[in-house]
């Protein structure tokens, strides 16, 4: 028996059709090389929906999420109005790619971490208006993170990044201050009071293990390791050291780099 096709709704590409009384979508999404048939399943549901209107909303969400993940703006012009969560997330990603850069102008690791944090938000709510994203939806995103076995610490970090995205939205008049305040009411997961797994605390390496490594490194690396051990400096602070920033006139040397964010008090 020939499958009955349903006319497309809106500007969705591909074709939505019935397969055993459930709605599927045959389409090549942004970032894909071939056309695929996929069931239109609402979030948290195992099977495709019987409802055509629900199917269309699921398809819109899948499309917006695919556009976001592919790094494309889709049909949105640079000056277009930000309407839904996917538009909003793309605008924020473009901002962080410019904002988080080191002294050499290279993009830091933070934008990548933010993208991981936003992935579930876009996956679950890409086509929804910004103002419809409230505390309950943020809790739903957090629950999905727990189901994916992320640790409590990682979940709290990612939820914090999502909140910061909405803080940025308020500063750009893309969302109301009340929305950000509502999201801030969602507290972080506490140790032993949630279903999220806890990880063991990271302890410092024993000094004897540090000194055991030194004979197998170059003299420069060995000196850097010893300096880290003696001063408690971070690696990023250590690698920017220059002789001109070290005052060696007295018995005690003083290190005070110029024009660096780590030592603004110098």
Backbone as CSV, one residue per row, in Angstrom:
resi,resn,N_x,N_y,N_z,CA_x,CA_y,CA_z,C_x,C_y,C_z
1,UNK,0.835,-1.199,0.000,0.000,0.000,0.000,0.872,1.252,0.000
2,UNK,0.530,2.178,-0.857,1.341,3.390,-0.965,1.133,4.279,0.251
3,UNK,2.244,4.793,0.795,2.169,5.647,1.972,1.525,6.978,1.606
4,UNK,0.635,7.415,2.493,-0.049,8.681,2.276,0.835,9.841,2.722
5,UNK,1.065,10.765,1.834,1.877,11.928,2.172,0.975,13.080,2.611
6,UNK,1.453,13.830,3.563,0.730,14.998,4.053,1.424,16.246,3.538
7,UNK,0.665,17.228,3.055,1.309,18.461,2.565,2.152,19.110,3.642
8,UNK,3.248,19.670,3.226,4.143,20.323,4.177,3.497,21.578,4.736
9,UNK,3.902,21.924,5.960,3.389,23.118,6.611,4.551,24.068,6.858
10,UNK,4.343,25.341,6.531,5.410,26.307,6.742,6.477,26.193,5.671
11,UNK,7.712,26.556,6.050,8.822,26.555,5.096,9.780,25.399,5.333
12,UNK,9.304,24.332,5.905,10.171,23.187,6.179,10.579,22.504,4.877
13,UNK,11.850,22.107,4.759,12.273,21.353,3.584,11.822,19.894,3.708
14,UNK,12.008,19.131,2.658,11.673,17.715,2.708,10.179,17.470,2.746
15,UNK,9.793,16.257,3.170,8.386,15.864,3.179,8.042,15.146,4.475
16,UNK,6.944,15.568,5.095,6.414,14.886,6.270,5.344,13.921,5.776
17,UNK,5.412,12.670,6.213,4.482,11.666,5.692,4.111,10.668,6.789
18,UNK,3.055,9.916,6.538,2.578,8.901,7.477,3.244,7.561,7.204
19,UNK,3.688,6.938,8.256,4.262,5.595,8.186,3.675,4.802,9.345
20,UNK,2.741,3.887,9.030,2.026,3.116,10.054,1.317,4.032,11.046
21,UNK,0.650,5.033,10.479,-0.146,5.999,11.235,0.685,6.917,12.132
22,UNK,1.991,6.929,11.949,2.849,7.853,12.692,3.614,8.721,11.691
23,UNK,3.935,9.922,12.119,4.547,10.884,11.201,6.071,10.781,11.179
24,UNK,6.581,10.746,9.952,8.018,10.724,9.699,8.373,11.912,8.813
25,UNK,9.669,12.172,8.729,10.141,13.311,7.929,11.316,12.859,7.073
26,UNK,11.174,12.992,5.760,12.249,12.664,4.838,12.889,13.962,4.379
27,UNK,14.166,14.162,4.750,14.781,15.462,4.509,16.296,15.354,4.619
28,UNK,16.991,16.242,3.948,18.435,16.410,4.142,18.627,17.692,4.938
29,UNK,19.032,17.544,6.179,19.188,18.682,7.065,20.539,19.368,6.841
30,UNK,20.667,20.623,7.245,21.964,21.304,7.144,23.059,20.510,7.853
31,UNK,24.191,20.356,7.167,25.290,19.582,7.716,25.297,18.133,7.285
32,UNK,24.207,17.659,6.647,24.127,16.274,6.177,24.392,16.213,4.678
33,UNK,24.853,15.055,4.233,25.174,14.884,2.815,24.124,14.086,2.058
34,UNK,23.252,13.382,2.791,22.225,12.561,2.143,20.865,12.811,2.783
35,UNK,19.823,12.472,2.034,18.457,12.577,2.549,18.149,11.375,3.433
36,UNK,17.563,11.635,4.588,17.239,10.558,5.528,15.779,10.652,5.947
37,UNK,15.214,9.499,6.289,13.868,9.455,6.863,14.014,9.293,8.369
38,UNK,13.331,10.124,9.123,13.471,10.094,10.585,12.100,10.229,11.230
39,UNK,11.862,9.494,12.319,10.583,9.608,13.032,10.493,10.942,13.756
40,UNK,9.334,11.523,13.770,9.122,12.802,14.441,8.641,12.532,15.868
41,UNK,9.616,12.404,16.763,9.339,12.052,18.161,9.493,13.282,19.051
42,UNK,8.460,13.649,19.810,8.630,14.741,20.781,9.664,14.360,21.831
43,UNK,10.231,15.350,22.508,11.248,15.095,23.523,10.718,14.177,24.609
44,UNK,11.502,13.152,24.925,11.138,12.216,25.978,10.178,11.124,25.559
45,UNK,9.786,11.098,24.271,8.851,10.087,23.768,9.606,9.077,22.922
46,UNK,9.212,7.813,23.035,9.946,6.731,22.371,9.598,6.604,20.891
47,UNK,8.335,6.875,20.532,7.893,6.651,19.162,7.421,7.958,18.509
48,UNK,7.321,7.934,17.189,6.851,9.098,16.442,5.402,9.411,16.800
49,UNK,5.018,10.656,16.605,3.697,11.116,17.026,2.604,10.775,16.015
50,UNK,1.358,10.696,16.519,0.183,10.530,15.667,-0.358,11.895,15.218
51,UNK,0.028,12.952,15.900,-0.538,14.286,15.701,0.299,15.073,14.684
52,UNK,-0.351,15.551,13.619,0.380,16.254,12.566,0.964,17.576,13.051
53,UNK,0.193,18.332,13.824,0.692,19.610,14.327,1.905,19.411,15.233
54,UNK,1.865,18.384,16.053,3.017,18.058,16.902,4.202,17.667,16.033
55,UNK,3.934,16.894,14.974,4.998,16.473,14.058,5.693,17.669,13.424
56,UNK,4.911,18.670,13.036,5.483,19.868,12.424,6.381,20.605,13.414
57,UNK,5.932,20.724,14.660,6.737,21.400,15.676,8.038,20.649,15.942
58,UNK,7.958,19.325,15.979,9.168,18.519,16.168,10.122,18.716,14.996
59,UNK,9.570,18.744,13.779,10.396,18.945,12.585,11.062,20.318,12.616
60,UNK,10.325,21.345,13.012,10.906,22.690,13.111,12.063,22.699,14.102
61,UNK,11.866,22.017,15.219,12.907,21.959,16.246,14.151,21.243,15.723
62,UNK,13.940,20.121,15.012,15.063,19.384,14.439,15.822,20.231,13.423
63,UNK,15.068,20.970,12.618,15.711,21.797,11.590,16.544,22.910,12.222
64,UNK,15.967,23.607,13.195,16.691,24.704,13.848,17.925,24.183,14.573
65,UNK,17.804,23.023,15.208,18.955,22.435,15.899,20.052,22.053,14.911
66,UNK,19.653,21.528,13.745,20.630,21.150,12.727,21.350,22.374,12.177
67,UNK,20.623,23.469,11.975,21.240,24.710,11.504,22.262,25.203,12.521
68,UNK,21.878,25.168,13.793,22.793,25.607,14.855,24.047,24.742,14.902
69,UNK,23.874,23.413,14.877,25.011,22.501,14.983,25.916,22.558,13.767
70,UNK,25.371,22.929,12.621,26.186,22.993,11.412,26.963,24.303,11.322
71,UNK,26.635,25.256,12.203,27.324,26.537,12.187,26.793,27.508,11.160
72,UNK,25.687,27.168,10.508,25.101,28.055,9.508,24.022,28.923,10.119
73,UNK,23.732,30.039,9.465,22.655,30.916,9.919,21.338,30.600,9.230
74,UNK,21.343,29.622,8.317,20.115,29.287,7.620,19.611,30.454,6.792
75,UNK,18.310,30.783,6.928,17.720,31.884,6.171,17.749,33.195,6.948
76,UNK,18.498,33.233,8.059,18.512,34.417,8.899,19.612,35.361,8.440
77,UNK,19.264,36.599,8.140,20.260,37.600,7.761,20.914,38.139,9.018
78,UNK,22.124,38.719,8.902,22.833,39.203,10.090,22.034,40.191,10.924
79,UNK,21.151,40.981,10.286,20.388,41.976,11.027,18.957,41.522,11.315
80,UNK,18.683,40.232,11.109,17.332,39.730,11.343,17.026,39.677,12.835
81,UNK,15.740,39.738,13.155,15.312,39.706,14.542,15.485,38.301,15.111
82,UNK,16.021,38.228,16.308,16.180,36.945,16.986,14.822,36.528,17.534
83,UNK,14.313,35.391,17.081,12.956,34.984,17.423,12.941,33.802,18.385
84,UNK,13.672,32.750,18.030,13.580,31.531,18.835,14.913,31.205,19.509
85,UNK,14.913,30.093,20.234,16.101,29.690,20.988,17.288,29.429,20.064
86,UNK,17.049,28.829,18.912,18.148,28.543,17.984,18.777,29.836,17.467
87,UNK,17.938,30.821,17.081,18.467,32.124,16.651,19.301,32.747,17.762
88,UNK,18.751,32.697,18.954,19.395,33.275,20.130,20.738,32.623,20.392
89,UNK,20.778,31.285,20.363,22.026,30.558,20.620,23.072,30.862,19.557
90,UNK,22.655,30.979,18.290,23.605,31.308,17.223,24.196,32.700,17.444
91,UNK,23.340,33.645,17.815,23.829,35.006,18.067,24.830,35.010,19.223
92,UNK,24.548,34.230,20.249,25.444,34.186,21.412,26.772,33.525,21.053
93,UNK,26.719,32.468,20.262,27.943,31.780,19.845,28.823,32.711,19.015
94,UNK,28.215,33.497,18.138,28.989,34.456,17.360,29.663,35.478,18.270
95,UNK,28.968,35.860,19.335,29.537,36.817,20.289,30.713,36.211,21.046
96,UNK,30.551,34.997,21.561,31.618,34.401,22.382,32.845,34.065,21.550
97,UNK,32.662,33.775,20.265,33.814,33.496,19.406,34.707,34.725,19.258
98,UNK,34.115,35.896,19.378,34.894,37.128,19.301,35.394,37.562,20.678
99,UNK,34.626,37.262,21.701,34.951,37.745,23.051,36.066,36.941,23.711
100,UNK,35.989,35.607,23.615,36.954,34.756,24.315,38.183,34.496,23.445
101,UNK,39.110,35.451,23.476,40.357,35.339,22.729,41.521,35.681,23.640
102,UNK,42.657,35.008,23.400,43.831,35.266,24.228,44.588,36.490,23.705
103,UNK,45.761,36.744,24.271,46.532,37.932,23.899,47.003,37.893,22.446
104,UNK,47.061,36.700,21.868,47.483,36.571,20.479,46.294,36.596,19.506
105,UNK,45.099,36.754,20.059,43.922,36.802,19.204,43.338,35.453,18.874
106,UNK,43.864,34.391,19.491,43.367,33.039,19.235,42.166,32.748,20.130
107,UNK,41.185,32.023,19.587,39.998,31.642,20.361,40.402,30.679,21.476
108,UNK,39.932,30.933,22.687,40.263,30.085,23.829,39.349,28.855,23.865
109,UNK,39.489,28.060,24.914,38.698,26.832,25.056,37.256,27.104,25.488
110,UNK,37.008,28.255,26.064,35.684,28.542,26.623,34.549,28.451,25.597
111,UNK,34.679,28.992,24.368,33.579,28.856,23.403,33.190,27.406,23.132
112,UNK,34.179,26.514,23.092,33.869,25.102,22.883,33.067,24.546,24.055
113,UNK,33.442,24.913,25.279,32.712,24.458,26.456,31.290,25.019,26.461
114,UNK,31.133,26.260,26.022,29.803,26.863,25.969,28.932,26.152,24.945
115,UNK,29.505,25.791,23.799,28.730,25.064,22.788,28.208,23.742,23.331
116,UNK,29.068,23.012,24.058,28.610,21.768,24.683,27.463,22.044,25.644
117,UNK,27.539,23.144,26.372,26.510,23.470,27.354,25.181,23.803,26.678
118,UNK,25.233,24.440,25.506,24.020,24.870,24.823,23.396,23.773,23.965
119,UNK,24.131,22.715,23.721,23.673,21.689,22.780,22.309,21.126,23.152
120,UNK,22.112,20.783,24.427,20.837,20.196,24.837,19.700,21.212,24.792
121,UNK,20.000,22.473,25.123,18.971,23.507,25.066,18.433,23.621,23.645
122,UNK,19.345,23.652,22.678,18.937,23.757,21.272,18.250,22.478,20.824
123,UNK,18.783,21.345,21.250,18.202,20.061,20.863,16.754,19.939,21.321
124,UNK,16.460,20.446,22.502,15.127,20.279,23.081,14.163,21.412,22.744
125,UNK,14.683,22.649,22.573,13.783,23.797,22.462,14.155,24.759,21.336
126,UNK,14.791,24.284,20.291,15.316,25.169,19.244,14.278,26.106,18.653
127,UNK,13.081,25.622,18.381,12.089,26.433,17.661,11.192,27.241,18.585
128,UNK,11.396,27.168,19.895,10.519,27.880,20.823,10.981,29.320,21.037
129,UNK,10.064,30.245,21.241,10.428,31.640,21.520,11.254,31.743,22.798
130,UNK,12.109,32.743,22.851,12.990,32.920,23.999,12.196,33.066,25.290
131,UNK,11.142,33.861,25.263,10.399,34.165,26.489,9.662,32.951,27.044
132,UNK,9.545,31.895,26.254,8.887,30.683,26.747,9.849,29.757,27.478
133,UNK,11.123,30.110,27.469,12.117,29.290,28.173,12.210,29.790,29.615
134,UNK,11.675,29.015,30.546,11.672,29.406,31.945,12.356,28.385,32.830
135,UNK,12.217,28.517,34.146,12.875,27.608,35.083,12.538,26.132,34.870
136,UNK,11.284,25.835,34.554,10.912,24.432,34.371,11.620,23.813,33.163
137,UNK,11.795,24.579,32.110,12.513,24.066,30.945,14.003,23.909,31.260
138,UNK,14.543,24.825,32.046,15.942,24.682,32.453,16.125,23.437,33.310
139,UNK,15.185,23.167,34.187,15.233,21.954,35.012,15.105,20.710,34.128
140,UNK,14.273,20.800,33.067,14.133,19.674,32.135,15.453,19.407,31.413
141,UNK,16.156,20.472,31.022,17.476,20.320,30.389,18.438,19.658,31.370
142,UNK,18.412,20.104,32.608,19.292,19.523,33.625,18.975,18.053,33.851
143,UNK,17.690,17.713,33.847,17.296,16.305,34.018,17.834,15.448,32.882
144,UNK,17.789,15.989,31.653,18.330,15.240,30.511,19.836,15.043,30.668
145,UNK,20.534,16.028,31.223,21.962,15.876,31.483,22.217,14.753,32.490
146,UNK,21.367,14.682,33.512,21.502,13.606,34.502,21.288,12.261,33.835
147,UNK,20.279,12.168,32.954,19.987,10.916,32.247,21.145,10.497,31.352
148,UNK,21.918,11.464,30.888,23.079,11.156,30.046,24.342,10.913,30.868
149,UNK,24.161,10.799,32.180,25.224,10.393,33.107,26.356,11.405,33.201
150,UNK,26.040,12.678,33.041,27.053,13.691,33.301,27.208,13.852,34.813
151,UNK,28.392,14.201,35.260,28.620,14.352,36.694,27.959,15.633,37.208
152,UNK,27.746,15.673,38.510,27.083,16.823,39.125,27.858,18.120,38.851
153,UNK,29.173,18.052,38.968,29.974,19.254,38.743,29.858,19.762,37.318
154,UNK,29.905,18.856,36.353,29.789,19.250,34.942,28.408,19.838,34.676
155,UNK,27.373,19.225,35.250,26.007,19.728,35.055,25.875,21.144,35.605
156,UNK,26.380,21.371,36.810,26.294,22.716,37.395,27.041,23.743,36.552
157,UNK,28.192,23.347,35.997,28.945,24.263,35.138,28.149,24.609,33.882
158,UNK,27.535,23.604,33.268,26.804,23.842,32.023,25.534,24.644,32.263
159,UNK,24.844,24.372,33.361,23.655,25.166,33.681,24.058,26.614,33.944
160,UNK,25.203,26.809,34.599,25.704,28.163,34.833,25.976,28.896,33.533
161,UNK,26.528,28.193,32.552,26.802,28.829,31.249,25.501,29.186,30.534
162,UNK,24.496,28.329,30.665,23.196,28.626,30.051,22.603,29.888,30.676
163,UNK,22.707,30.003,31.986,22.205,31.209,32.666,22.946,32.454,32.184
164,UNK,24.262,32.327,31.991,25.032,33.483,31.523,24.610,33.902,30.120
165,UNK,24.186,32.933,29.302,23.703,33.272,27.968,22.462,34.153,28.073
166,UNK,21.574,33.834,28.999,20.375,34.654,29.163,20.705,36.002,29.796
167,UNK,21.739,36.038,30.619,22.194,37.326,31.147,22.663,38.213,30.002
168,UNK,23.405,37.630,29.065,23.847,38.369,27.882,22.638,38.816,27.068
169,UNK,21.617,37.969,26.972,20.417,38.319,26.213,19.731,39.537,26.803
170,UNK,19.713,39.630,28.133,19.111,40.795,28.786,19.903,42.055,28.433
171,UNK,21.240,41.947,28.428,22.074,43.115,28.117,21.915,43.577,26.674
172,UNK,21.460,42.677,25.790,21.245,43.028,24.380,19.761,43.241,24.073
173,UNK,18.939,43.277,25.110,17.496,43.472,24.986,16.841,42.398,24.115
174,UNK,17.361,41.177,24.220,16.757,40.046,23.526,15.810,39.278,24.435
175,UNK,15.916,39.507,25.745,15.067,38.836,26.723,14.817,39.797,27.870
176,UNK,13.752,39.560,28.606,13.404,40.444,29.719,14.246,40.114,30.945
177,UNK,14.542,41.118,31.782,15.269,40.846,33.029,14.545,39.843,33.919
178,UNK,13.216,39.823,33.853,12.448,38.883,34.679,12.761,37.439,34.317
179,UNK,13.016,37.179,33.033,13.347,35.821,32.608,14.669,35.384,33.215
180,UNK,15.661,36.248,33.157,16.962,35.907,33.739,16.850,35.708,35.253
181,UNK,16.103,36.577,35.932,15.921,36.437,37.364,15.221,35.124,37.712
182,UNK,14.261,34.726,36.888,13.561,33.463,37.119,14.510,32.275,36.977
183,UNK,15.372,32.323,35.961,16.325,31.226,35.762,17.336,31.153,36.907
184,UNK,17.697,32.293,37.468,18.640,32.312,38.581,18.063,31.659,39.824
185,UNK,16.740,31.518,39.877,16.111,30.854,41.024,16.357,29.349,41.017
186,UNK,16.796,28.805,39.886,17.116,27.360,39.806,18.482,27.153,40.451
187,UNK,18.493,26.515,41.605,19.738,26.328,42.345,20.567,25.196,41.757
188,UNK,21.856,25.234,42.030,22.742,24.170,41.585,22.501,22.880,42.347
189,UNK,22.855,21.778,41.736,22.702,20.467,42.383,23.681,20.359,43.553
190,UNK,23.190,19.868,44.683,24.011,19.727,45.873,24.496,18.286,46.022
191,UNK,25.671,18.131,46.560,26.255,16.801,46.762,25.329,15.937,47.631
192,UNK,25.020,14.759,47.137,24.196,13.820,47.884,22.713,14.134,47.894
193,UNK,22.281,15.167,47.170,20.874,15.562,47.176,20.265,15.572,45.780
194,UNK,20.851,14.814,44.881,20.308,14.708,43.535,20.657,13.339,42.965
195,UNK,20.089,13.057,41.787,20.366,11.781,41.119,21.658,11.834,40.311
196,UNK,22.236,13.011,40.190,23.481,13.141,39.427,24.623,12.475,40.180
197,UNK,25.495,11.833,39.429,26.612,11.148,40.076,27.685,12.149,40.504
198,UNK,28.309,11.874,41.611,29.404,12.696,42.103,30.731,12.041,41.766
199,UNK,31.713,12.835,41.508,33.056,12.327,41.235,33.940,12.530,42.459
200,UNK,34.977,11.744,42.555,35.907,11.889,43.661,36.693,13.182,43.506
201,UNK,36.973,13.874,44.592,37.748,15.115,44.487,39.134,14.870,43.906
202,UNK,39.590,15.806,43.082,40.916,15.699,42.465,41.954,16.161,43.485
203,UNK,42.849,15.274,43.835,43.876,15.581,44.832,45.199,15.924,44.152
204,UNK,46.054,16.685,44.839,47.359,17.031,44.243,48.253,15.811,44.120
205,UNK,49.138,15.861,43.144,50.104,14.781,42.938,51.140,14.814,44.071
206,UNK,51.502,13.670,44.557,52.508,13.604,45.617,53.847,14.148,45.106
207,UNK,54.564,14.884,45.970,55.812,15.523,45.553,56.837,14.515,45.058
208,UNK,56.858,13.331,45.676,57.852,12.347,45.231,57.612,11.926,43.792
209,UNK,56.364,11.930,43.361,56.052,11.604,41.967,56.498,12.726,41.032
210,UNK,56.379,13.962,41.501,56.816,15.103,40.686,58.322,15.037,40.460
211,UNK,59.071,14.833,41.538,60.530,14.796,41.418,61.003,13.566,40.643
212,UNK,60.224,12.500,40.656,60.607,11.302,39.904,60.550,11.533,38.399
213,UNK,59.744,12.513,37.977,59.583,12.795,36.546,60.711,13.674,36.012
214,UNK,61.271,14.516,36.874,62.225,15.534,36.423,63.410,14.991,35.608
215,UNK,64.037,13.858,35.977,65.178,13.366,35.181,64.825,13.018,33.738
216,UNK,63.533,12.842,33.453,63.112,12.439,32.104,62.637,13.627,31.258
217,UNK,62.796,14.844,31.793,62.402,16.043,31.038,63.640,16.841,30.657
218,UNK,63.455,17.830,29.807,64.559,18.732,29.453,64.832,19.659,30.637
219,UNK,66.020,20.258,30.708,66.330,21.171,31.822,65.321,22.318,31.960
220,UNK,64.874,22.853,30.823,63.917,23.969,30.876,62.591,23.509,31.483
221,UNK,62.079,22.378,31.016,60.811,21.853,31.536,60.941,21.509,33.018
222,UNK,62.076,20.925,33.395,62.293,20.572,34.797,62.262,21.821,35.679
223,UNK,62.901,22.884,35.212,62.901,24.144,35.964,61.492,24.719,36.075
224,UNK,60.733,24.642,35.008,59.351,25.133,35.028,58.506,24.357,36.028
225,UNK,58.680,23.030,36.052,57.920,22.203,36.999,58.278,22.566,38.437
226,UNK,59.566,22.743,38.711,59.986,23.095,40.068,59.444,24.464,40.468
227,UNK,59.421,25.394,39.515,58.906,26.728,39.819,57.407,26.677,40.118
228,UNK,56.680,25.867,39.371,55.254,25.675,39.646,55.052,25.127,41.052
229,UNK,55.889,24.168,41.416,55.776,23.528,42.724,56.090,24.517,43.853
230,UNK,57.093,25.360,43.646,57.524,26.281,44.704,56.600,27.496,44.857
231,UNK,56.000,27.945,43.757,55.233,29.190,43.799,53.722,28.998,43.773
232,UNK,53.248,27.860,43.284,51.804,27.676,43.139,51.238,28.404,41.944
233,UNK,52.109,28.809,41.019,51.640,29.497,39.815,50.825,28.547,38.938
234,UNK,49.993,29.136,38.123,49.281,28.357,37.117,50.156,28.279,35.855
235,UNK,49.980,27.224,35.057,50.795,27.105,33.835,50.697,28.329,32.933
236,UNK,49.489,28.909,32.827,49.331,30.090,31.983,50.143,31.270,32.471
237,UNK,50.330,31.369,33.790,51.145,32.437,34.353,52.629,32.169,34.139
238,UNK,52.993,30.903,34.170,54.402,30.543,34.052,54.951,30.791,32.648
239,UNK,54.176,30.407,31.633,54.700,30.450,30.262,54.865,31.874,29.732
240,UNK,54.281,32.866,30.417,54.443,34.249,29.936,55.600,34.963,30.632
241,UNK,56.356,34.256,31.473,57.466,34.887,32.188,58.554,35.358,31.211
242,UNK,59.085,36.563,31.498,60.185,37.116,30.706,61.259,37.644,31.667
243,UNK,62.532,37.571,31.285,63.592,38.091,32.160,63.407,39.559,32.521
244,UNK,62.878,40.354,31.596,62.722,41.785,31.854,61.682,42.082,32.927
245,UNK,60.835,41.093,33.243,59.819,41.297,34.271,60.273,40.832,35.654
246,UNK,61.525,40.399,35.776,62.040,39.905,37.052,63.076,40.887,37.603
247,UNK,62.799,41.421,38.763,63.728,42.337,39.429,64.721,41.508,40.245
248,UNK,65.975,41.444,39.770,66.996,40.610,40.415,68.058,41.450,41.135
249,UNK,67.708,42.682,41.474,68.694,43.558,42.109,68.932,43.210,43.573
250,UNK,67.960,42.655,44.233,68.088,42.340,45.654,68.309,40.859,45.893
251,UNK,68.403,40.512,47.162,68.603,39.108,47.526,67.378,38.284,47.171
252,UNK,66.191,38.883,47.341,64.935,38.225,46.958,64.483,38.797,45.617
253,UNK,64.294,37.943,44.644,63.849,38.386,43.323,62.337,38.648,43.346
254,UNK,61.931,39.653,42.587,60.518,39.993,42.485,60.082,39.887,41.020
255,UNK,59.029,39.113,40.810,58.494,38.935,39.451,57.187,39.722,39.340
256,UNK,57.159,40.657,38.402,55.978,41.505,38.219,55.805,41.818,36.739
257,UNK,55.061,40.971,36.013,54.889,41.191,34.568,54.058,42.429,34.293
258,UNK,54.309,43.024,33.143,53.625,44.250,32.740,52.546,43.925,31.709
259,UNK,51.387,44.575,31.868,50.282,44.463,30.899,49.796,43.034,30.707
260,UNK,49.622,42.308,31.793,49.051,40.961,31.717,47.865,40.877,32.657
261,UNK,46.809,40.133,32.286,45.607,40.073,33.110,45.813,39.334,34.422
262,UNK,46.886,38.511,34.508,47.081,37.717,35.710,47.579,38.572,36.881
263,UNK,48.307,39.635,36.584,48.931,40.407,37.651,48.613,41.895,37.514
264,UNK,47.345,42.225,37.539,46.942,43.618,37.356,47.344,44.470,38.546
265,UNK,47.615,43.831,39.705,47.960,44.604,40.890,49.419,45.099,40.864
266,UNK,50.248,44.576,39.941,51.660,44.968,39.917,51.826,46.371,39.356
